[in-house]
Amino acid sequence: MRSGRGGRDINKRGGTFSAARIATRVAELGHQISRACGGKRLDVVITLDRGFVFGADLIRHIDAPTVCHFVREEVRDVEHGGHARREVAFGSGPDVKGRDVLLVDAVLDSGVTQEFLLRRLGETQPRSLRLAVLLDKPEQRKVGLEPDYFGFRTASNGLWVGYGLAASNGMGRNEKHLSMKPLAGKRQGRKR
């Protein structure tokens, strides 16, 4: 369904992306999206809290009339029939009927949240619906979803911090670069 246009791979052991490298790649994505828009209006739906820095930089490089919408996910763990389950909900989404829509998020990991939001946006019958992410982590994908646009494809064995993404303690969000931190309790490079 999704073609995964563009993107760059990095070493699966982790690494960093400099502010300059991120800026160059975001500009390239903006130009790709501009060509696809053909100068037509684009409704950009940006996920809060993770996607706001990437979304703000990306729309500056889209050469088309742009309307921004923001959605915030609410994730909660509930127990249902003795089984733990994670629920994802979004407040009321924008009315994008008949419009070209680009969903923007920073990281595509399992894809569950983005797939849910794409379905919700699709219920409003947009003319087109695409997904752009800065980081694509396909090894953890739990659904058949691929981004239409991605900045960098990376391993799933770490947590990216900086450029709007925070560590579990909330720190690091304002760093201009991205760096990968090992996930707690997991060894780097181990295949699951």
Sequence and secondary structure as in RCSB ss.txt:
>XXXX:A:sequence
MRSGRGGRDINKRGGTFSAARIATRVAELGHQISRACGGKRLDVVITLDRGFVFGADLIRHIDAPTVCHFVREEV
RDVEHGGHARREVAFGSGPDVKGRDVLLVDAVLDSGVTQEFLLRRLGETQPRSLRLAVLLDKPEQRKVGLEPDYF
GFRTASNGLWVGYGLAASNGMGRNEKHLSMKPLAGKRQGRKR
>XXXX:A:secstr
    BS EE  TT  EE HHHHHHHHHHHHHHHHHHHTT  EEEEEEETTTHHHHHHHHTT  S EEEEEEEEEE
EEEEETTEEEEEEEE      TTSEEEEEEEEESS HHHHHHHHHHHTT  SEEEEEEEEE GGG  SS   SEE
EEE  SSEEEEBTTB  TTS  TT SSEEEEE TT  TT   
